Amino acid sequence: MARRKSGDGDVMLVAEAQDVTEALPKIQSKLANGLGAKQGNALVAAHQKNMGIVASLETQRSQAVRLKEASAAALRSFITRVRSSARGAFGADSDEYASVGGVRTSDRKKPTRKPKPAAATK
C-alpha cells in the first residue's frame, strides 16, 4: 500500500478501505466470516453516501450563515438609522433618543481631569 499525503481524513479512509478490499480475495479464505470484499465494498459505498450527505448539509449551513449575517447587517443598519434620525429630530439629550437606545448627552460620564503635578521647587 502506497503512503498517502495528508488530506481529508474521510477520503483517506475510503482509499484505505478500497486498498484493503482489493487485497481481500487473496486472503479471504483464512479470515473470519463477514470479512469479504462484498461487505467491504458495501461499507465503502455507505460511507461515501454519508460523506455526500454531510457535504450537502455543510453547503446548506454555510448558505444559511451567510443569509443570517446579511440580515444581521441590515438590522444593525436599521437601528443605526433610527437612532441617528431620532438624534437629529429630537436632539442628543432627549428622552425620545434615549427610548431608541441612544445614550443621552447628560447621561454620559464626564471626563475626569487629573490635576497637574506641582512643579518641584529647588
C-alpha positions, 0 to 999 in steps of 0.5 A, a space after each residue: 500500500 502506497 503512503 498517502 499525503 495528508 488530506 481529508 481524513 474521510 477520503 483517506 479512509 475510503 482509499 484505505 478501505 478500497 486498498 484493503 478490499 482489493 487485497 481481500 480475495 487473496 486472503 479471504 479464505 483464512 479470515 473470519 466470516 463477514 470479512 469479504 470484499 462484498 461487505 467491504 465494498 458495501 461499507 465503502 459505498 455507505 460511507 461515501 453516501 454519508 460523506 455526500 450527505 454531510 457535504 450537502 448539509 455543510 453547503 446548506 449551513 454555510 448558505 444559511 450563515 451567510 443569509 443570517 449575517 446579511 440580515 444581521 447587517 441590515 438590522 444593525 443598519 436599521 437601528 443605526 438609522 433610527 437612532 441617528 434620525 431620532 438624534 437629529 429630530 429630537 436632539 442628543 439629550 432627549 428622552 425620545 433618543 434615549 427610548 431608541 437606545 441612544 445614550 443621552 448627552 447628560 447621561 454620559 460620564 464626564 471626563 475626569 481631569 487629573 490635576 497637574 503635578 506641582 512643579 518641584 521647587 529647588 
